[in-house]
């Protein structure tokens, strides 16, 4: 009986951490690292992409591909708590500033 309770508690702890923790990798030439964070909203996605932390030149909003735009929207929502549709350059800048 104690083993079942322990197993259930471990599964609940794992589920909670899966829903509330995330990470992204920085993409610099020599200093790559993994950054863990507490999500602002629960989601099954645990790996995110922060397109702002690279050695590449920053792209304006009109040059972002659809997958990059989706990555920024998800990053802003779950990492920063900013819900945006990313329609203006100012919304993109708000995600960069944090």
C-alpha positions as CSV (number, residue, x, y, z in Angstrom):
1,X,0.0,0.0,0.0
2,X,2.8,2.4,0.9
3,X,4.5,1.6,-2.4
4,X,1.3,2.6,-4.4
5,X,1.0,5.8,-2.5
6,X,4.7,6.6,-3.1
7,X,4.3,5.8,-6.8
8,X,1.2,8.0,-7.1
9,X,3.0,10.9,-5.3
10,X,6.0,10.5,-7.6
11,X,3.8,10.6,-10.7
12,X,2.0,13.7,-9.4
13,X,5.3,15.4,-8.7
14,X,6.6,14.5,-12.2
15,X,3.3,15.7,-13.8
16,X,3.5,19.0,-12.0
17,X,7.1,19.6,-12.9
18,X,6.4,18.7,-16.6
19,X,3.5,21.2,-16.7
20,X,5.3,24.0,-14.8
21,X,8.9,23.9,-15.9
22,X,10.5,24.6,-19.2
23,X,13.9,25.3,-20.8
24,X,15.6,26.8,-23.8
25,X,19.1,26.7,-25.1
26,X,21.2,29.8,-25.9
27,X,22.9,29.7,-29.3
28,X,26.1,31.7,-29.0
29,X,29.3,30.8,-30.8
30,X,31.3,29.8,-27.7
31,X,28.9,30.1,-24.7
32,X,26.0,27.8,-25.2
33,X,23.9,26.8,-22.1
34,X,20.6,25.5,-21.1
35,X,18.3,27.9,-19.2
36,X,15.5,26.4,-17.0
37,X,12.5,28.5,-16.0
38,X,9.1,28.2,-14.3
39,X,6.3,28.6,-16.9
40,X,3.7,31.3,-16.5
41,X,1.0,29.0,-17.9
42,X,0.9,25.2,-17.8
43,X,1.6,23.4,-21.0
44,X,2.9,20.0,-22.2
45,X,5.6,21.8,-24.2
46,X,8.9,21.8,-22.2
47,X,11.5,22.9,-24.7
48,X,11.2,26.4,-26.0
49,X,13.2,28.5,-28.4
50,X,14.4,32.0,-27.6
51,X,15.3,33.4,-31.0
52,X,16.8,36.5,-29.4
53,X,19.7,34.7,-27.7
54,X,21.9,34.0,-30.7
55,X,24.9,35.5,-32.4
56,X,22.8,36.1,-35.5
57,X,21.5,39.6,-36.4
58,X,18.1,40.3,-35.0
59,X,15.3,40.1,-37.6
60,X,12.5,42.6,-37.8
61,X,9.0,41.3,-37.5
62,X,8.3,41.3,-41.2
63,X,11.3,39.0,-41.9
64,X,10.3,36.3,-39.4
65,X,9.2,33.0,-40.9
66,X,6.0,31.5,-39.6
67,X,7.9,28.9,-37.4
68,X,10.0,31.7,-35.8
69,X,6.9,33.8,-35.2
70,X,5.2,30.8,-33.5
71,X,8.4,30.2,-31.4
72,X,8.3,33.9,-30.2
73,X,4.6,33.7,-29.4
74,X,5.1,30.6,-27.3
75,X,8.2,31.9,-25.6
76,X,6.4,35.2,-24.7
77,X,3.4,33.4,-23.4
78,X,5.0,30.6,-21.3
79,X,8.3,32.2,-20.3
80,X,7.3,35.8,-19.9
81,X,3.5,35.7,-19.4
82,X,2.9,38.0,-22.4
83,X,0.0,36.9,-24.6
84,X,0.5,38.4,-28.0
85,X,-0.5,37.8,-31.6
86,X,2.8,39.4,-32.7
87,X,1.2,41.8,-35.2
88,X,3.4,44.8,-34.6
89,X,7.2,45.5,-34.1
90,X,6.4,46.9,-30.7
91,X,5.0,43.5,-29.6
92,X,8.2,41.8,-30.7
93,X,10.3,44.4,-28.9
94,X,8.3,43.8,-25.7
95,X,9.3,40.1,-25.8
96,X,13.0,41.1,-26.5
97,X,13.2,43.5,-23.6
98,X,12.7,40.9,-20.8
